[in-house]
């Protein structure tokens, strides 16, 4: 006896709905990926104890540097002063959009007084 399915509840319907959901999820991750561009510091070696970290992100996103919130202007520009200690200094810059998708960049500087 052949099993009859309601046209919407056929097993292949669920398979195709799953494929579409996976495609949409990947589409959102690729298309809505947050913008994060680090403009400064440009050099990997610093000889001043204080530096300015600056960049550009989507204005609607939230940006953090080493876990601390940073204010963005209407164009998405941000900047933050940072103190360096002697040796290698590492700064993590993270941009997070409305969907919770994050982009992270790490800055490594060597401070030689």
Backbone torsions as a table, in degrees:
resi	resn	phi	psi	omega
1	UNK	NA	128.5	-178.5
2	UNK	-82.7	134.2	-179.5
3	UNK	-81.5	135.4	-180.0
4	UNK	-105.8	133.4	179.6
5	UNK	-112.1	146.8	168.5
6	UNK	-64.7	142.1	-172.3
7	UNK	-58.2	-33.8	-179.7
8	UNK	-77.9	-31.7	-174.1
9	UNK	-94.9	16.5	177.7
10	UNK	-67.8	140.3	-177.5
11	UNK	-55.5	-33.5	179.3
12	UNK	-67.9	-26.3	176.7
13	UNK	-62.0	-45.2	179.1
14	UNK	-64.0	-37.7	178.2
15	UNK	-60.9	-49.3	-179.0
16	UNK	-67.8	-35.4	175.5
17	UNK	-63.7	-38.4	176.7
18	UNK	-64.2	-42.6	178.2
19	UNK	-62.8	-43.4	179.3
20	UNK	-64.1	-42.5	179.1
21	UNK	-62.5	-43.2	178.3
22	UNK	-62.9	-42.6	178.0
23	UNK	-61.3	-46.4	179.9
24	UNK	-62.5	-40.4	178.6
25	UNK	-61.5	-46.2	179.3
26	UNK	-67.3	-37.6	178.2
27	UNK	-60.6	-46.3	179.1
28	UNK	-61.8	-42.3	-178.8
29	UNK	-65.6	-36.4	-178.0
30	UNK	-81.2	-49.2	-174.7
31	UNK	-73.5	-39.2	-176.2
32	UNK	-96.7	19.6	178.7
33	UNK	-62.9	129.6	-176.7
34	UNK	-63.4	144.6	175.1
35	UNK	-85.1	135.5	175.4
36	UNK	-149.6	113.1	179.4
37	UNK	-123.9	125.1	177.2
38	UNK	-93.4	121.4	-179.7
39	UNK	-93.8	-38.2	177.8
40	UNK	-146.8	148.5	10.9
41	UNK	-79.9	143.9	-179.6
42	UNK	-86.4	-29.2	-177.1
43	UNK	-93.8	153.9	177.3
44	UNK	-92.1	-8.1	-179.9
45	UNK	-122.1	130.2	179.8
46	UNK	-120.6	144.3	175.9
47	UNK	-118.1	4.0	174.7
48	UNK	-107.3	146.1	-176.6
49	UNK	-71.8	-21.2	-177.8
50	UNK	-122.0	137.5	178.4
51	UNK	-130.0	164.2	174.7
52	UNK	-111.3	123.4	173.8
53	UNK	-99.0	123.3	-179.2
54	UNK	-139.2	157.7	-179.9
55	UNK	-174.4	-168.6	-179.0
56	UNK	-133.4	137.7	175.6
57	UNK	-140.7	172.2	174.3
58	UNK	-62.8	132.5	-177.2
59	UNK	-59.9	-25.9	-179.8
60	UNK	-82.0	-10.7	-177.2
61	UNK	-84.0	165.4	171.4
62	UNK	-103.9	139.0	-178.9
63	UNK	-121.8	138.1	175.9
64	UNK	-129.8	144.1	172.4
65	UNK	-120.3	118.2	-175.2
66	UNK	49.9	39.8	176.1
67	UNK	86.6	-9.5	179.0
68	UNK	-95.6	134.7	-178.6
69	UNK	-65.9	146.8	179.5
70	UNK	-125.2	140.4	179.4
71	UNK	-85.2	133.9	176.4
72	UNK	-105.8	143.8	174.3
73	UNK	-83.8	-175.8	-175.2
74	UNK	-65.4	-19.0	178.0
75	UNK	-97.2	-4.1	178.9
76	UNK	94.7	6.6	178.2
77	UNK	-75.5	143.6	175.7
78	UNK	-141.4	157.7	175.0
79	UNK	-157.0	151.6	179.4
80	UNK	-154.0	133.7	174.7
81	UNK	-75.6	145.4	178.0
82	UNK	-142.3	139.7	175.7
83	UNK	-90.5	142.1	179.7
84	UNK	-107.3	148.1	170.8
85	UNK	-108.3	158.7	-177.7
86	UNK	-61.1	135.4	-179.2
87	UNK	104.7	-149.4	-176.7
88	UNK	-86.3	130.0	177.0
89	UNK	-119.1	135.5	-178.3
90	UNK	-123.5	131.7	178.5
91	UNK	-124.6	131.7	178.1
92	UNK	-107.8	120.4	179.1
93	UNK	-108.9	127.2	-176.0
94	UNK	-130.0	132.4	176.4
95	UNK	-115.5	131.0	-177.5
96	UNK	-127.9	130.4	-178.6
97	UNK	-96.1	-178.1	-177.6
98	UNK	-57.6	-34.6	-176.7
99	UNK	-81.0	-3.1	-178.9
100	UNK	87.0	6.5	179.2
101	UNK	-82.0	132.2	-177.1
102	UNK	-117.5	152.6	171.3
103	UNK	-128.3	132.2	-176.5
104	UNK	-124.8	137.6	173.4
105	UNK	-129.8	143.0	-179.6
106	UNK	-114.2	134.1	178.2
107	UNK	-112.0	128.0	176.7
108	UNK	-117.9	124.0	-179.7
109	UNK	-124.9	145.6	173.6
110	UNK	-108.4	124.1	179.9
111	UNK	-101.7	119.5	176.8
112	UNK	-120.6	104.2	-178.4
113	UNK	-68.4	NA	NA
